[in-house]
Amino acid sequence: MLGSAIAWNALTVALCSAVGPTIGAAILSVCPWPWLFAGLPFGAAALFASRALPVDQAPRTAIDTPSIAILAATVILFIIAAKVASSQTLLAITVAGSALLFLIILLRRATSQRSPMLPVDLLRRRPLAVQVGASICCFVGQSIGFVALPFHLQAASHDLLTTGLCHLLLACRCSLHQHRIRPIGRRLDPAAQCTAGGVVMGTGLLLLANLPSSGSPFPLAAGTVACGVGFGLFQLANNRTLFLAAPPERAAAAGGLQGTARLLGQTTGTLVMSLIFALGSSAVAPRAGLAIAAVFALASALIMNTGDRWAKVTFSADLCGG
């Protein structure tokens, strides 16, 4: 059942990532921008839905407050460094160095703990480390593309609703494709599937970067479909392999690594695109961002292709059947 669970999880992530911008585009069509933050109903719905979660019977461990504080300081300092990088280079380097110091402290603390908040011990497993590295690159590319695409479309005077629908098309294609390939993916080599997904996604991003933004939106829609297909192909095999590479008793830690890789990639991609906008003109930055996103997508394919040669995961017939 693992493949089905991962497919449903990926569908939820993909749909929400695109429905949000689509709703935002609809709001901007009729309301001022502050209305974008009227998300209380969605938060309330999530809080209500959490009551249906099963009761966790696992033994509870103490909350690692020092690690949480160190991680928070690391993230905040990295964000500050990125914010001032274009105007105060020396300050940015100093703050980034401080963030790196906090990160080293966190990693050293994690290596001395039996059940660390950041499960770096699992990264000693080569198959899992390869999957995490490839996932980060893939999400960096996805995030840069998600930020750059609306500016690319609006530069050609496409309306806000069309821009939002392009995002929705990308996510829907990604989600539907994951459910369609799940039975086939059981019989395919996961590394080959991830490599193919990264190549298709990178090709779609390169297509978006080079297509004329003016005129009919259909060629651009074809590029977004290619991105969605490639992203879905990559993520299903990547997530499944990542979970199976960890011991069953560390499934929660593997899930945490998967979530960390996703958020680290998305945050890094957003920061990279922000720097591109700060350093380039509004006319050039979206195309440059899409091209850089393609590089990260292709890098995820390269990591899987080369990493599989020395960190190949062999699935048993029972696991492949799941």
C-alpha positions, 0 to 999 in steps of 0.5 A, a space after each residue: 500500500 506504500 505506493 498508493 499512500 505516497 501517490 495520495 500524499 503527492 497529489 495533495 501537495 501538488 494540488 494545494 501548491 497550485 490551487 493556492 495561486 489559482 485562488 490568489 489570482 481570482 482574489 486579485 482579479 476583484 480585490 486588493 492584495 491584502 485580501 490574499 492573507 484572508 486564509 482563516 477559513 482554510 486554517 480553521 478547516 485544517 484544524 477541524 480535520 485534524 480531529 480525524 487523525 488516529 491516536 499515536 500509540 508510539 512511545 512519546 519522547 521529550 521535545 528537543 527544545 535546544 535543537 529547535 532553537 538552534 534550527 530557528 536561529 539558523 533559518 532566520 540568519 540565512 534569510 537575513 543574509 539573503 535579504 541583504 545580499 544585494 545591498 550589503 555584501 559584507 554584512 550578508 557574508 557575516 550573517 551567513 557565516 553565523 548561520 553556518 556556525 549554528 548549522 554545524 552546532 546542530 549537526 554535531 548535536 544530532 550526531 551525539 543523540 540516539 533519536 535526533 530531531 534532524 536524523 543525520 544518521 540516516 544520511 549515512 545510508 547511501 541510497 537514502 542520501 542520494 534520494 535526499 540530494 536529488 529531491 532537494 535539487 528537484 524542489 529547487 527547480 520546481 520552486 524557481 519555476 513556480 515563482 518565475 512563471 507568473 511573471 513570465 506570463 504577465 510580462 506578455 500581458 496575460 491576465 491574472 486568471 490565465 496565470 493562475 490556471 497555468 499553475 493549476 494545469 501544472 499541478 493537475 497534470 503532475 497529480 494525475 500522472 503520478 496515479 497513472 504511472 504508479 502501477 507501472 512504477 512498481 516494475 520499473 527501476 526507481 533510479 531510471 524513473 527519477 532520471 527520466 522525470 528530471 530530464 522531462 521536467 528540465 526539458 519543460 522548463 527550458 521550453 518555457 524559458 525559450 518560448 515567446 511569452 506573447 501570443 497564444 498561451 497554448 505553447 506555454 501550457 505545453 511546457 507546464 504540462 511537461 514540467 508536471 509530467 516530469 515532476 510527478 514521474 520523479 517524485 513518486 519513485 523518489 519518495 518511495 525509494 526514500 522511505 524503503 531505504 530507511 529501517 521500518 522503525 525509522 519511518 517517521 524520521 524518513 518522513 521528516 527527511 522527505 519533508 525537510 528536503 521538500 521545504 529546503 528545496 522550495 525555500 532555496 528556490 524562492 530565495 534564488 529567484 528573489 536574488 535573480 530579480 534583485 540582480 536583473 531586470 524584470 524583463 530578463 529575470 523570469 526567463 533566467 529563472 526558468 533556465 536556472 530551474 531547468 539546470 536544477 531539474 537536470 541536476 536531480 536527474 544527474 544525481 540519480 543517474 550517477 548516484 545509482 551506480 554506487 548506491 543502488 537499492 534492490 527491491 524484493 518482490 514483496 516491496 515492488 508489489 507495494 
